């Protein structure tokens, strides 16, 4: 029997109503989607750092000229 913990209390998911199971499924779906977005943001932040470094390199060329 799968269990979930909410606010420090453990619950048996098999005892949930149909609506409760639907709410749990929606919450689990959102958790997965939010993790995907966090991973995507990490990629964007890495790319931004690379672009910023490349821009600084180009700006240094202007200052050296």
C-alpha positions in Angstrom: 0.0 0.0 0.0 1.6 3.2 -1.2 1.9 6.0 1.4 2.3 9.8 1.1 3.4 12.3 3.8 1.6 15.6 4.0 2.5 18.1 6.7 4.4 15.4 8.6 1.6 12.9 8.6 1.7 9.7 6.6 -1.4 8.6 4.7 -2.3 5.4 2.9 -3.1 6.4 -0.7 -5.4 3.4 -1.2 -7.8 4.9 1.3 -8.2 8.1 -0.8 -11.5 8.9 -2.5 -11.6 9.1 -6.3 -11.3 12.8 -6.0 -8.4 12.5 -3.5 -6.6 10.2 -5.9 -7.2 12.7 -8.8 -5.8 15.5 -6.6 -2.7 13.4 -5.8 -2.2 12.5 -9.4 -2.4 16.2 -10.3 0.1 17.1 -7.6 2.5 14.4 -8.7 2.2 15.6 -12.3 3.0 19.2 -11.2 6.0 18.1 -9.2 7.4 16.4 -12.3 6.7 19.4 -14.5 8.3 21.8 -12.0 11.4 19.6 -11.9 11.6 19.7 -15.7 11.4 23.5 -15.6 14.1 23.7 -13.0 16.3 21.6 -15.2 15.5 23.8 -18.2 16.3 26.9 -16.2 19.7 25.4 -15.2 20.5 24.9 -18.9 19.5 28.5 -19.7 21.6 29.9 -16.8 24.6 27.9 -18.1 24.1 29.3 -21.6 23.7 32.8 -20.2 27.0 32.5 -18.3 28.7 31.4 -21.6 27.2 34.2 -23.6 28.2 36.7 -20.9 31.8 35.4 -20.9 31.9 35.6 -24.7 30.6 39.2 -24.6 33.2 40.2 -22.0 35.9 38.7 -24.2 34.7 40.8 -27.1 34.5 44.0 -24.9 38.0 43.4 -23.8 39.1 43.5 -27.4 37.5 46.9 -27.8 39.3 48.2 -24.7 42.6 46.8 -25.9 42.3 48.6 -29.2 
